[in-house]
Amino acid sequence: MSSQNQFDVFLCHNSKDKPEVKQIGEQLKQQGLQPWLDEWEFRPGFPWQRELER
């Protein structure tokens, strides 16, 4: 995750809802908003707790 990114919306979800949340995120992008979604911002295998706090 780049600390320079600015986000309009934080998408928090249950893992079973991920497909629907990703679709909502794509719709937000189409509306000109910048959503934050873990799958889009975190690299696999890296500690995510510190990044999430930022």
N, C-alpha and C positions, 0 to 999 in steps of 0.2 A: 504494500500500500504506500502510495506517495503521500508524504505529509503536506504537500502543496495542494492536494485536491481539496476542493470545497464541495460540500454536498447540501442539497436542499431537503432531502428526505432520507431517514434511516429506516431501512426495511428489516424489521425484527419479525421472526417467524418460527414456527415449529417445523422441523425437517420434513414432516409429511405434507406440509403446505408449500414446499419449495417450488414446484412447477407453477402454481398459481401466482406466487410472489414474484417469480422471475417475469412472468407475463405482465404483471402490474408494473414492475420496474421498467420493462421495455415501453410500455404505454406512457409512463412518466417521461422517459427520454424523448419520446415523440412529441411531448407537450413542452419540451424545452427545459425540463427539470433534470437535476443531477441526483439520482438515487444512489444510496450506498447499500450494497448487498455483499455479504461475506464472500460468496463464491466469486464475485467480480473483483474484490479488493485484496483478498488474502492469497498468498502463494501456498500451495500444499506443503506440509512438512515444517512450516515455520511457526514459532510460538505466536498465537493470535491474541492472547490476553493483553499484552502491552500495546499492540497495535490498535486494539479496540478502544482502549483507554484514551488514545490520542484522538 
